[in-house]
């Protein structure tokens, strides 16, 4: 099995958190988004991942490239870096990894996380992973026939057609078929607005007799903005449980599960949790933290914080308030 991970977007909705690192490398429940994605796909596909191609913008830099190659290596896969210099759409992005488009291939966009309990049936021509949603008008959806085959791909339907939203993960039995259709779009300038769209390639494959099925996930987790990422952190901790390093210092403090606490963290006179992830070597003192993401080497002192997301090497220190409050006052 081969993986293609398009992730060349600049993550503008996640600023300022994406000013120094790409969005897929932001940690949730202790691991970068993209690492969680490839590990979860490996569990579902039940096959060895032999190759992972990461499609990035050249500006991401060599340090990011090394991190991505290390993620591939951790799964025993060969890592490849492919570049998409201009945002020309999903079809164009995938074609940037054309050398990976052969044999069994999964394409997974890097801002999508999921919880699933199905095993991938690699004998089928193609499987598109979907989730039932309350408001399908905001998503691309699929329509099925009585045999469970996809008959239509519809982008953001104004009227109800289906509530099965495409979550951004696709399996292809033979990636060469997809590569041919993507190349056709580019060569013939089949474009919508300013972008080449993957759904046009899928539609052409369907017209040529390829069968498309669905794989329904139990939960679809978004990392598109700060609030969504904090919720995703919460859901992952609720699903997978506590992950607290043995190499932490805990003084006169309490950790309320579930939490993910990294190596070298020092917590003093504080309450941390539930649903908090704290990166390596951070220091928390005289604070109460819940439902938040705190990255590495960050210092918090005299802080009460919830529904928050802090980057690396942040320092927040508040003064302790003093009060003289008479009877029947409210603050």
C-alpha positions, -999 to +999 in steps of 0.1 A: +000+000+000+011+035-008-001+068+007-003+103-008-008+131+017-016+165+001-007+192+026+006+222+006-019+247+020-007+276+041-033+270+069-044+306+070-075+298+092-052+285+119-030+316+122-010+325+143-004+288+150+007+281+114+032+310+112+061+288+122+049+253+113+024+239+087-010+230+101-006+192+097+024+193+122+004+209+150+001+183+178-033+169+190-033+145+219+005+145+218+011+137+181+012+159+150-020+158+130-004+141+100+013+115+121-020+105+137-036+104+102-011+080+087-010+058+118-048+055+118-049+047+081-023+020+086-046+003+112-076+004+089-059-008+057-044-039+074-014-037+050+022-026+053+026+010+041+056+008+018+057+044+006+043+078+017+044+109-005+039+142+013+029+171-010+041+203+004+049+239-005+087+245-011+086+272+016+080+247+044+117+241+046+141+213+053+133+209+090+097+202+082+107+178+054+129+159+078+100+156+103+078+142+076+104+117+064+108+106+101+071+100+103+072+077+073+103+059+086+085+053+120+060+032+100+087+014+081+078+033+049+099+051+023+091+088+026+090+111-004+087+149-006+068+164-035+062+200-042+031+220-052+042+255-058+008+270-067-027+262-053-042+247-084-067+224-067-070+189-054-064+171-087-033+191-094-020+185-059-023+147-061-007+146-095+024+162-080+030+127-065+025+110-099+053+085-093+034+071-063+002+066-083+004+029-091-009-002-074-029+001-041-030+038-032-047+058-005-051+096-008-057+114+024-059+151+029-039+161+060-065+181+079-088+151+083-087+128+113-112+100+120-123+071+142-133+040+123-139+003+130-139-011+095-112-029+076-104-017+041-115-041+014-086-037-011-103-060-037-127-031-046-120-007-074-122+023-051-135+033-017-144+068-006-146+074+031-177+092+043-196+104+074-233+110+078-238+147+086-267+169+097-261+197+071-247+182+039-250+216+021-215+225+034-198+194+020-192+173-011-215+143-008-222+110-026-254+094-037-257+056-036-279+030-054-295+000-038-263-021-042-243+005-022-224+018-053-218+055-056-238+069-085-231+106-081-206+130-066-223+163-056-204+194-044-223+214-017-258+205-027-284+233-022-312+208-020-311+175-001-296+147-022-276+128+004-262+132+039-230+112+033-202+137+033-168+129+017-142+133+045-112+135+022-098+100+023-099+078-009-087+043-018-078+032-053-070-004-063-048+008-091-034+043-088-026+043-125-063+048-134-065+079-112-032+092-126-045+090-162-077+109-153-058+136-134-034+140-163-064+143-186-078+172-166-045+190-168-039+184-205-074+194-215-077+223-190-108+209-173-110+235-146-136+248-122-129+285-114-091+284-111-086+248-098-085+213-111-109+192-090-105+155-079-142+149-082-140+155-120-114+127-123-136+104-101-166+111-123-146+101-154-134+069-138-170+060-129-182+066-164-155+042-176-169+014-155-150+017-122-171+009-092-170+032-062-180+021-027-181+039+007-164+033+039-183+049+068-163+063+097-177+065+133-163+100+139-149+127+116-126+151+134-118+185+120-086+206+125-095+235+104-094+262+131-085+267+168-118+257+182-122+227+160-086+215+169-093+219+206-125+198+202-105+172+182-079+170+210-108+164+234-123+137+213-090+118+208-083+119+245-118+106+252-114+078+227-078+067+234-075+077+271-047+090+293-011+093+281+010+108+309+048+104+308+066+088+337+092+116+334+072+145+348+074+165+381+041+167+399+041+188+431+010+195+452-010+192+420-037+170+403-041+157+368-078+150+359-079+123+332-078+121+303-047+141+296-016+138+275+015+150+293+049+149+277+084+143+290+100+168+313+068+187+322+067+203+356+033+210+373+032+228+407+003+238+428-021+233+398-050+213+384-046+201+349-074+184+330-096+170+318-088+170+281-055+188+282-024+180+261+009+195+274+041+193+253+076+184+264+094+206+290+065+229+297+061+244+332+027+250+348+024+266+383-004+280+404-028+274+375-060+256+365-060+243+329-088+224+312-098+214+276-067+230+260-036+223+240-002+235+253+028+229+231+065+224+241+087+246+263+058+268+274+055+284+309+022+292+326+020+309+360-011+321+379-034+312+349-070+299+347-075+287+312-100+266+291-108+261+254-073+274+245-044+266+223-008+277+230+022+273+207+058+265+215+079+285+239+050+307+251+053+325+284+022+337+303+026+350+339-003+368+355-001+389+387-020+375+417-051+397+424-057+411+458-093+419+469-111+437+497-148+429+491-177+438+514-210+420+521-234+412+493-210+421+464-206+401+432-175+399+410 
